[in-house]
């Protein structure tokens, strides 16, 4: 959807990345720029840069970059049109209507409507004879009517067509129902209900829209739970159950449980900062979302073997996301839901005591290692110390924290603390070198041709072309002069030529901004352009002359371009050559 350049310029002027980005990540000022841990990939060394000068961002670790529109597209998982609307609402300006198609935005809106109507249908069914089994299940699990209402819990009838018939009466098409994943198509192409004979758990997004559903069967049928697949409005890798409620608490601590009922039971008991990762292993994307609203996470997974393995997997993901981690193990092999029901009125107080007594992630991991060895034997103590130092303490970056846990290991094993710290320091040095090598490798991969596959073959010319693009973006008043001295056809690599021509055309008719190019270029291409613009030393007029000289020396671009140029373009090209020749005489 094309927007007037004036609108996009105003949008960019009013929506500054240095003001919007801190909602999603922590940033520190480094000279004129801002630096932080990238919100789009896991990293321990900050490589995400924001450049207020041109309102752009670039990550030297993963290569993502662009302007403020691209940032919102990436972080909120929106398409171009929706990102523009999001920013316009943020800035309080009207989006111009030009009647062009925005089918994806309309489909997303229809899917949200379907989900809302489906949620209402499931909730209403609980009060009917068809939903009697579902209501009995929730009440039997100790849920109060107010809790059922707050979470919008419901029941999907067993008939297989109740919801489909209801939604089709409201005017929704078969395609829309399958896109929302509330229906599937039979071999003959007829829609039927995805959820049948299950209690239903609506999953809300951060804005309070019903984005998906989870359904639990009441029999021994497998699978016990089925969940909405990825849709235009929902991505399992970023979904977090009850995050829409937990994010509004004043606490910067979140309780991470395993299942729907665990979270609901905790909320009912007064722990409204509880969330769940929707039955899947915690993802890096979920950790980044959690980091927006919390500084500390208390993992409270089931205490069975599967729950403990999930805890071990979640700890490094949360730590790498910049979060402090504590671990609470519910005694007796119970989960939080069962714990609350077993202790009745005393449940909330007892659970609060568990939270207060919960250990850090380091204590949890050390305890897991200690349980494997017999510390009464020399061999057991050596193995315990070796594994603890290598897999736990060497990854701790805070020297004071290392000192504290080395002291605890010393008390447990009788080995001098200084010896333990020497070993930890040596192993930590190796870890740091590994991380640095990994960072260098990732940056080399990002610096590879990527969007410009011809760069490798024409490195000298491509770098000169990049310099001219950067110079033009910074000195847009020089557009006419550059067009005469360095027209696009002088560029040797096709991608640089296309970007240069696009920027040149916009500067001649007004001004060029990253917002202008956000829809025209792919995300990878926007990242490449942001990298080009992110150079520490902005190119000068003298640099631009040198870049032009390099392109003239290389001289291959003309031959390649001439093969496909039109007669009109060739005449214009010959005219410019004549002018350049006279200029040199």
C-alpha positions as CSV (number, residue, x, y, z in Angstrom):
1,X,0.0,0.0,0.0
2,X,1.6,3.3,-1.2
3,X,1.6,6.2,1.3
4,X,2.4,9.8,0.4
5,X,6.1,10.6,1.2
6,X,5.0,13.6,3.3
7,X,2.9,11.2,5.6
8,X,5.8,8.7,5.9
9,X,8.2,11.6,6.7
10,X,5.9,12.9,9.4
11,X,5.5,9.4,10.8
12,X,9.3,9.0,11.0
13,X,9.7,12.4,12.6
14,X,7.2,11.7,15.3
15,X,8.2,8.1,16.0
16,X,11.8,8.0,17.2
17,X,13.4,4.7,17.7
18,X,15.3,5.9,20.7
19,X,11.9,6.5,22.4
20,X,10.1,3.4,21.1
21,X,12.8,0.7,21.4
22,X,13.3,1.0,25.2
23,X,9.8,-0.5,25.6
24,X,11.3,-3.8,24.3
25,X,14.9,-3.8,25.4
26,X,17.5,-2.1,27.7
27,X,19.7,0.4,25.9
28,X,22.9,2.2,26.9
29,X,24.2,5.4,25.3
30,X,27.5,5.0,23.5
31,X,28.5,8.4,22.0
32,X,25.7,9.6,19.7
33,X,24.2,6.1,19.4
34,X,22.4,3.6,21.7
35,X,23.5,0.0,22.2
36,X,21.9,-3.1,23.7
37,X,21.3,-6.8,23.5
38,X,19.4,-7.6,20.3
39,X,15.7,-8.4,20.8
40,X,15.7,-10.7,17.7
41,X,18.4,-13.2,18.6
42,X,20.1,-14.5,21.7
43,X,23.4,-12.9,22.5
44,X,25.6,-12.1,25.6
45,X,27.6,-9.2,24.0
46,X,25.5,-6.2,22.9
47,X,25.6,-5.8,19.1
48,X,22.2,-4.1,18.5
49,X,22.7,-0.4,17.6
50,X,20.2,2.4,17.3
51,X,21.3,5.5,15.2
52,X,19.2,8.5,16.2
53,X,20.7,10.5,13.4
54,X,18.8,8.7,10.7
55,X,16.3,6.9,13.0
56,X,17.6,3.5,12.1
57,X,18.8,0.3,13.8
58,X,21.2,-2.5,12.9
59,X,22.4,-5.6,14.7
60,X,25.9,-6.7,13.9
61,X,25.1,-10.1,15.3
62,X,22.1,-11.2,13.2
63,X,21.9,-8.6,10.5
64,X,18.5,-7.3,11.1
65,X,18.0,-3.6,10.5
66,X,16.0,-0.8,9.0
67,X,13.9,2.1,10.1
68,X,11.2,2.5,12.8
69,X,8.6,0.8,10.6
70,X,10.8,-2.2,10.1
71,X,11.5,-2.3,13.9
72,X,7.8,-2.5,14.6
73,X,7.2,-5.1,11.8
74,X,9.9,-7.3,13.4
75,X,9.2,-6.8,17.1
76,X,5.4,-6.9,16.9
77,X,5.3,-9.4,14.0
78,X,3.1,-7.1,11.8
79,X,3.1,-6.6,8.1
80,X,4.0,-3.2,6.6
81,X,0.4,-1.7,6.6
82,X,-0.3,-2.8,10.2
83,X,3.1,-1.4,11.4
84,X,2.3,1.9,9.8
85,X,-1.1,1.9,11.5
86,X,0.5,0.9,14.8
87,X,2.9,3.9,14.6
88,X,0.3,6.3,13.4
89,X,-1.8,5.4,16.4
90,X,1.2,5.9,18.7
91,X,1.9,9.3,17.1
92,X,-1.7,10.4,17.0
93,X,-1.8,11.0,13.3
94,X,-4.4,10.0,10.7
95,X,-3.5,7.2,8.2
96,X,-4.4,8.4,4.7
97,X,-6.9,6.2,2.9
98,X,-6.3,5.6,-0.8
99,X,-8.7,2.6,-1.3
100,X,-5.9,0.1,-2.1
101,X,-6.1,-3.5,-1.1
102,X,-5.0,-4.5,2.4
103,X,-6.2,-8.1,2.3
104,X,-3.8,-9.4,5.0
105,X,-4.9,-6.7,7.5
106,X,-8.5,-7.5,6.7
107,X,-7.9,-11.2,7.2
108,X,-6.2,-10.6,10.5
109,X,-9.2,-8.5,11.6
110,X,-11.6,-11.3,10.5
111,X,-9.6,-14.0,12.4
112,X,-9.7,-11.9,15.5
113,X,-13.5,-11.5,15.1
114,X,-13.9,-15.2,14.7
115,X,-11.8,-15.9,17.8
116,X,-13.8,-13.5,19.8
117,X,-17.1,-15.0,18.7
118,X,-15.7,-18.6,19.2
119,X,-14.7,-17.6,22.8
120,X,-18.1,-16.3,23.5
121,X,-19.7,-19.4,22.1
122,X,-17.5,-21.7,24.2
123,X,-18.2,-19.7,27.3
124,X,-21.9,-19.6,26.7
125,X,-22.0,-23.4,26.1
126,X,-20.9,-23.9,29.7
127,X,-24.3,-22.7,30.9
128,X,-26.2,-25.1,28.6
129,X,-27.0,-28.8,28.9
130,X,-24.3,-29.4,26.2
131,X,-21.7,-27.9,28.5
132,X,-22.6,-29.6,31.7
133,X,-19.5,-31.9,31.6
134,X,-17.2,-28.9,31.1
135,X,-18.7,-26.9,33.9
136,X,-18.5,-29.9,36.3
137,X,-14.8,-30.3,35.3
138,X,-13.9,-26.7,36.2
139,X,-15.8,-26.7,39.4
140,X,-14.3,-30.0,40.3
141,X,-10.9,-28.5,39.9
142,X,-11.8,-25.9,42.5
143,X,-12.3,-22.9,40.2
144,X,-14.8,-20.2,41.2
145,X,-17.4,-18.8,38.8
146,X,-15.5,-15.5,38.9
147,X,-12.3,-17.2,37.8
148,X,-14.0,-19.0,35.0
149,X,-15.4,-15.7,33.8
150,X,-12.1,-13.8,34.2
151,X,-10.3,-16.3,32.0
152,X,-13.2,-16.8,29.6
153,X,-13.1,-20.6,30.0
154,X,-15.6,-22.6,28.0
155,X,-16.6,-25.9,26.5
156,X,-16.7,-27.2,22.9
157,X,-19.7,-29.4,22.2
158,X,-19.1,-32.9,20.9
159,X,-21.3,-32.6,17.8
160,X,-18.5,-31.5,15.6
161,X,-20.4,-28.8,13.8
162,X,-21.9,-26.5,16.5
163,X,-19.3,-23.8,16.3
164,X,-18.9,-24.0,12.5
165,X,-22.7,-23.6,12.0
166,X,-22.8,-20.7,14.5
167,X,-19.9,-18.8,12.8
168,X,-21.3,-19.4,9.3
169,X,-24.6,-17.9,10.4
170,X,-22.6,-14.8,11.3
171,X,-21.2,-14.6,7.7
172,X,-17.7,-16.1,8.0
173,X,-16.4,-18.1,5.1
174,X,-14.9,-21.6,5.1
175,X,-11.5,-20.1,4.3
176,X,-11.7,-17.6,7.2
177,X,-12.7,-20.4,9.6
178,X,-9.7,-22.6,8.5
179,X,-7.3,-19.6,8.6
180,X,-8.4,-19.1,12.2
181,X,-7.8,-22.8,12.8
182,X,-11.2,-23.2,14.6
183,X,-12.3,-25.5,11.7
184,X,-10.7,-28.1,9.5
185,X,-12.0,-29.3,6.1
186,X,-13.2,-32.8,5.4
187,X,-12.0,-34.7,2.3
188,X,-15.1,-33.4,0.5
189,X,-14.2,-29.9,1.5
190,X,-16.8,-29.4,4.2
191,X,-15.7,-27.6,7.4
192,X,-16.0,-29.3,10.8
193,X,-15.1,-28.1,14.3
194,X,-11.5,-28.4,15.3
195,X,-12.4,-28.7,19.0
196,X,-15.0,-31.3,20.1
197,X,-15.9,-32.4,23.6
198,X,-13.1,-30.4,25.2
199,X,-12.9,-27.7,27.9
200,X,-11.6,-24.6,26.3
201,X,-8.9,-22.1,27.3
202,X,-8.8,-18.9,25.3
203,X,-5.3,-17.5,24.8
204,X,-5.2,-13.7,24.7
205,X,-2.5,-11.6,23.1
206,X,-0.9,-8.6,24.9
207,X,-3.6,-6.3,23.6
208,X,-6.4,-8.5,25.1
209,X,-7.5,-10.0,21.8
210,X,-8.4,-13.7,21.7
211,X,-5.5,-15.0,19.5
212,X,-5.8,-18.8,19.9
213,X,-7.3,-21.6,22.0
214,X,-6.2,-24.7,23.9
215,X,-8.6,-27.5,24.4
216,X,-8.4,-30.4,27.0
217,X,-10.3,-33.6,26.4
218,X,-12.3,-35.0,29.4
219,X,-11.7,-38.7,28.6
220,X,-8.5,-40.7,28.2
221,X,-8.4,-39.9,24.5
222,X,-5.0,-38.8,23.1
223,X,-3.8,-36.1,22.7
224,X,-5.0,-34.7,26.0
225,X,-4.4,-31.1,24.8
226,X,-4.7,-29.7,21.3
227,X,-3.8,-26.1,20.6
228,X,-4.3,-23.6,17.8
229,X,-1.6,-23.9,15.1
230,X,0.1,-20.8,13.8
231,X,-2.4,-18.4,12.2
232,X,-2.2,-14.8,10.8
233,X,-2.7,-13.6,14.4
234,X,-0.9,-16.2,16.5
235,X,2.6,-17.7,16.6
236,X,3.2,-20.5,19.1
237,X,6.8,-19.6,19.6
238,X,5.8,-16.2,21.1
239,X,2.5,-17.1,22.9
240,X,2.4,-16.9,26.7
241,X,-0.8,-17.8,28.5
242,X,-2.1,-15.1,30.9
243,X,0.6,-12.6,29.9
244,X,-2.2,-10.1,29.1
245,X,-3.1,-10.2,32.8
246,X,0.4,-10.7,34.4
247,X,1.9,-7.7,32.5
248,X,-0.4,-5.3,34.4
249,X,0.9,-6.2,37.8
250,X,3.2,-3.8,39.5
251,X,5.8,-6.6,40.2
252,X,8.8,-7.0,37.9
253,X,8.8,-10.7,38.8
254,X,6.9,-13.3,36.9
255,X,6.1,-16.9,37.9
256,X,6.5,-19.3,35.0
257,X,4.4,-22.4,35.3
258,X,3.7,-25.3,32.9
259,X,0.0,-25.6,32.3
260,X,-3.2,-23.6,31.9
261,X,-4.7,-24.9,35.2
262,X,-1.5,-24.2,37.1
263,X,-1.6,-20.6,36.1
264,X,-5.3,-20.2,36.7
265,X,-5.0,-21.8,40.2
266,X,-2.2,-19.4,41.0
267,X,-4.2,-16.3,39.8
268,X,-7.2,-17.5,41.9
269,X,-4.9,-17.7,44.9
270,X,-3.7,-14.1,44.4
271,X,-0.5,-14.7,42.3
272,X,-1.6,-12.7,39.3
273,X,1.9,-12.6,37.9
274,X,1.8,-16.2,36.8
275,X,2.2,-17.2,33.2
276,X,2.7,-20.4,31.1
277,X,4.6,-21.2,27.9
278,X,1.6,-23.1,26.5
279,X,2.8,-26.6,26.8
280,X,5.8,-26.1,24.6
281,X,9.5,-25.8,25.5
282,X,10.3,-22.2,26.3
283,X,11.6,-20.3,23.3
284,X,14.0,-17.4,23.0
285,X,11.2,-15.3,21.6
286,X,9.1,-15.9,24.7
287,X,12.0,-15.0,26.9
288,X,12.5,-11.7,25.1
289,X,8.8,-10.9,25.6
290,X,9.0,-11.8,29.3
291,X,12.0,-9.4,29.6
292,X,9.9,-6.5,28.5
293,X,7.8,-6.9,31.7
294,X,10.1,-8.5,34.2
295,X,13.5,-8.5,35.7
296,X,13.2,-11.9,37.5
297,X,11.4,-15.1,36.6
298,X,10.5,-17.8,39.1
299,X,10.3,-21.2,37.3
300,X,7.7,-23.4,38.9
301,X,7.3,-26.3,36.6
302,X,6.0,-29.7,37.7
303,X,8.4,-31.6,40.0
304,X,8.3,-34.8,37.9
305,X,11.2,-35.8,35.7
306,X,9.7,-34.1,32.6
307,X,9.2,-30.8,34.5
308,X,12.7,-30.9,35.9
309,X,14.2,-31.4,32.4
310,X,12.0,-28.5,31.2
311,X,13.4,-26.4,34.0
312,X,17.0,-27.2,33.0
313,X,16.3,-26.2,29.4
314,X,14.5,-23.0,30.4
315,X,17.2,-21.6,32.7
316,X,19.9,-20.7,30.1
317,X,17.2,-19.3,27.7
318,X,16.0,-16.9,30.4
319,X,19.5,-16.0,31.6
320,X,20.6,-15.3,28.0
321,X,17.5,-13.1,27.7
322,X,18.8,-10.9,30.5
323,X,16.6,-12.2,33.3
324,X,17.4,-13.2,36.9
325,X,16.1,-16.7,37.5
326,X,14.9,-18.5,40.6
327,X,13.5,-22.0,40.8
328,X,10.8,-23.3,43.1
329,X,10.1,-27.0,43.3
330,X,6.6,-27.9,44.7
331,X,7.1,-30.7,47.3
332,X,5.7,-34.1,47.0
333,X,5.8,-34.3,43.2
334,X,2.9,-31.9,42.9
335,X,2.2,-29.1,40.5
336,X,0.9,-25.6,41.6
337,X,-2.7,-26.5,40.9
338,X,-2.7,-29.6,43.0
339,X,-0.7,-27.9,45.7
340,X,-3.4,-25.2,46.0
341,X,-6.2,-27.7,46.1
342,X,-4.5,-29.9,48.7
343,X,-3.8,-27.1,51.2
344,X,-7.1,-25.2,50.7
345,X,-7.2,-21.9,52.5
346,X,-3.6,-22.3,53.6
347,X,-2.4,-22.8,50.0
348,X,-1.6,-19.2,49.2
349,X,0.4,-18.7,52.4
350,X,2.3,-21.9,51.9
351,X,3.1,-21.1,48.3
352,X,4.3,-17.6,49.2
353,X,6.7,-19.3,51.6
354,X,7.9,-21.6,48.8
355,X,8.5,-18.5,46.6
356,X,10.5,-16.8,49.4
357,X,12.6,-19.9,50.0
358,X,13.3,-20.6,46.3
359,X,16.9,-20.8,45.3
360,X,18.7,-19.1,42.4
361,X,19.2,-20.9,39.2
362,X,22.8,-21.5,40.2
363,X,21.8,-23.1,43.5
364,X,19.3,-25.3,41.6
365,X,21.8,-26.5,39.1
366,X,24.5,-27.2,41.8
367,X,21.9,-29.2,43.8
368,X,21.1,-31.3,40.7
369,X,24.9,-32.0,40.2
370,X,25.4,-32.7,43.9
371,X,22.6,-35.3,43.9
372,X,24.6,-37.3,41.3
373,X,27.7,-37.9,43.5
374,X,28.6,-39.3,46.8
375,X,30.5,-36.5,48.6
376,X,31.7,-38.9,51.2
377,X,34.3,-40.2,48.7
378,X,37.2,-38.4,47.2
379,X,36.2,-39.3,43.7
380,X,32.6,-38.0,44.3
381,X,34.0,-34.7,45.6
382,X,36.3,-34.3,42.6
383,X,33.6,-35.0,40.1
384,X,31.2,-32.7,41.8
385,X,33.7,-29.9,41.8
386,X,34.8,-30.5,38.2
387,X,31.3,-30.5,36.8
388,X,30.1,-27.6,39.0
389,X,33.1,-25.5,38.0
390,X,32.8,-26.3,34.2
391,X,29.1,-26.3,33.6
392,X,27.9,-23.7,36.2
393,X,30.4,-21.4,37.8
394,X,32.4,-20.8,34.6
395,X,29.3,-19.4,33.0
396,X,28.7,-16.9,35.8
397,X,30.0,-13.5,34.8
398,X,29.6,-11.7,38.1
399,X,32.9,-12.1,40.2
400,X,31.0,-11.6,43.5
401,X,28.5,-14.3,42.6
402,X,31.4,-16.6,41.6
403,X,33.0,-15.9,45.0
404,X,29.9,-16.7,46.9
405,X,29.3,-20.1,45.2
406,X,32.9,-21.0,45.3
407,X,32.7,-20.5,49.1
408,X,29.7,-22.9,49.3
409,X,31.5,-25.5,47.2
410,X,34.6,-25.1,49.5
411,X,32.4,-25.8,52.6
412,X,30.8,-28.8,51.1
413,X,34.0,-30.4,49.8
414,X,36.8,-29.1,52.1
415,X,38.7,-27.8,49.1
416,X,40.3,-24.4,49.5
417,X,38.1,-21.6,47.9
418,X,41.1,-20.0,46.2
419,X,41.8,-23.2,44.3
420,X,38.2,-23.5,43.2
421,X,38.3,-19.9,42.0
422,X,41.5,-20.5,40.0
423,X,39.9,-23.3,38.2
424,X,36.7,-21.3,37.6
425,X,38.7,-18.4,36.3
426,X,40.6,-20.6,33.8
427,X,37.4,-22.2,32.5
428,X,35.6,-18.9,32.3
429,X,38.4,-17.6,30.1
430,X,37.8,-20.4,27.7
431,X,34.1,-19.7,27.7
432,X,34.7,-16.0,27.0
433,X,37.0,-16.9,24.1
434,X,34.3,-19.2,22.7
435,X,31.7,-16.5,22.9
436,X,34.0,-14.0,21.2
437,X,34.7,-16.4,18.4
438,X,31.0,-17.1,18.0
439,X,30.3,-13.4,17.8
440,X,33.0,-12.8,15.2
441,X,31.7,-15.7,13.1
442,X,28.2,-14.4,13.2
443,X,29.4,-10.9,12.3
444,X,31.4,-12.4,9.4
445,X,28.3,-14.2,8.2
446,X,26.3,-11.0,8.4
447,X,29.0,-9.2,6.5
448,X,28.8,-11.8,3.7
449,X,27.1,-10.7,0.4
450,X,23.6,-11.5,1.7
451,X,21.3,-9.1,-0.2
452,X,24.0,-8.3,-2.7
453,X,25.2,-11.7,-4.2
454,X,27.6,-9.9,-6.6
455,X,29.6,-8.3,-3.9
456,X,32.0,-11.1,-3.5
457,X,33.0,-11.0,-7.2
458,X,33.2,-7.2,-7.3
459,X,34.3,-6.3,-3.7
460,X,36.2,-3.1,-4.6
461,X,33.4,-1.7,-6.7
462,X,30.6,-2.8,-4.3
463,X,32.3,-1.1,-1.3
464,X,32.6,2.1,-3.4
465,X,28.9,1.8,-4.3
466,X,28.0,1.4,-0.7
467,X,30.0,4.5,0.1
468,X,28.0,6.5,-2.5
469,X,24.7,5.2,-1.2
470,X,25.7,6.4,2.3
471,X,26.9,9.7,1.0
472,X,23.7,10.3,-0.9
473,X,21.5,9.4,2.1
474,X,23.4,11.9,4.3
475,X,23.7,14.6,1.6
476,X,20.4,14.5,-0.2
477,X,20.9,18.0,-1.6
478,X,23.7,16.5,-3.8
479,X,21.3,14.2,-5.6
480,X,21.2,16.2,-8.9
481,X,25.0,16.5,-9.0
482,X,25.5,12.8,-8.2
483,X,23.0,11.8,-10.9
484,X,25.2,13.6,-13.5
485,X,28.6,12.5,-12.1
486,X,27.6,9.0,-11.0
487,X,24.4,7.8,-12.6
488,X,23.0,4.4,-11.5
489,X,24.2,2.7,-14.7
490,X,27.8,3.2,-13.5
491,X,27.1,0.8,-10.6
492,X,28.5,-2.7,-11.2
493,X,26.4,-4.7,-8.8
494,X,22.7,-4.9,-9.5
495,X,21.4,-4.7,-5.9
496,X,23.4,-1.6,-5.1
497,X,22.4,-0.1,-8.4
498,X,18.7,-0.6,-7.6
499,X,18.9,0.8,-4.1
500,X,21.0,3.8,-5.3
501,X,18.5,4.5,-8.1
502,X,15.6,4.3,-5.6
503,X,17.2,6.7,-3.1
504,X,18.4,9.0,-6.0
505,X,14.9,9.2,-7.4
506,X,13.4,10.1,-4.0
507,X,16.0,12.8,-3.3
508,X,15.5,14.5,-6.7
509,X,11.8,14.7,-6.1
510,X,11.9,15.5,-2.4
511,X,13.6,13.6,0.4
512,X,14.4,9.9,1.0
513,X,13.8,8.2,4.3
514,X,14.0,4.6,5.5
515,X,10.2,4.8,5.9
516,X,9.9,5.4,2.1
517,X,11.8,2.2,1.4
518,X,10.3,0.0,4.1
519,X,7.8,-1.6,1.8
520,X,9.9,-1.4,-1.4
521,X,12.8,-3.5,0.1
522,X,12.7,-6.9,1.8
523,X,13.6,-7.2,5.5
524,X,17.1,-8.6,4.5
525,X,17.6,-5.7,2.1
526,X,16.6,-3.2,4.7
527,X,19.1,-4.8,7.1
528,X,21.8,-4.5,4.4
529,X,20.9,-0.8,3.8
530,X,21.0,-0.1,7.5
531,X,24.5,-1.7,7.7
532,X,25.6,0.6,4.9
533,X,24.3,3.6,6.7
534,X,25.8,2.5,10.1
535,X,29.4,3.4,9.4
536,X,31.2,5.2,12.2
537,X,32.9,7.8,9.8
538,X,30.3,9.3,7.5
539,X,31.7,9.7,3.9
540,X,32.8,13.2,2.9
541,X,32.7,14.9,-0.5
542,X,36.3,13.9,-1.1
543,X,35.3,10.3,-0.3
544,X,32.5,10.4,-2.8
545,X,34.9,11.6,-5.6
546,X,37.1,8.7,-4.8
547,X,34.2,6.2,-4.9
548,X,33.2,7.6,-8.3
549,X,36.8,7.2,-9.5
550,X,36.9,3.6,-8.4
551,X,33.7,2.9,-10.3
552,X,35.1,4.5,-13.4
553,X,38.3,2.5,-13.1
554,X,36.4,-0.8,-12.7
555,X,34.4,0.0,-15.8
556,X,32.5,-3.2,-15.9
557,X,29.2,-1.9,-15.0
558,X,28.7,0.0,-18.3
559,X,29.1,-3.1,-20.4
560,X,26.7,-5.2,-18.3
561,X,24.1,-2.4,-18.2
562,X,24.3,-1.6,-21.9
563,X,23.2,-5.1,-22.8
564,X,19.7,-4.5,-21.3
565,X,19.3,-0.7,-21.7
566,X,16.6,0.8,-23.9
567,X,17.3,3.2,-26.8
568,X,16.2,6.1,-24.7
569,X,18.5,5.1,-21.8
570,X,21.4,4.6,-24.2
571,X,20.9,8.1,-25.7
572,X,20.8,9.7,-22.2
573,X,23.9,7.7,-21.2
574,X,25.9,8.8,-24.3
575,X,24.9,12.4,-23.5
576,X,26.2,12.1,-19.9
577,X,29.5,10.6,-21.2
578,X,29.9,13.6,-23.5
579,X,29.2,16.0,-20.6
580,X,31.7,14.2,-18.3
581,X,34.3,14.3,-21.1
582,X,33.9,18.0,-21.6
583,X,34.1,18.5,-17.8
584,X,37.5,16.8,-17.6
585,X,38.9,18.8,-20.6
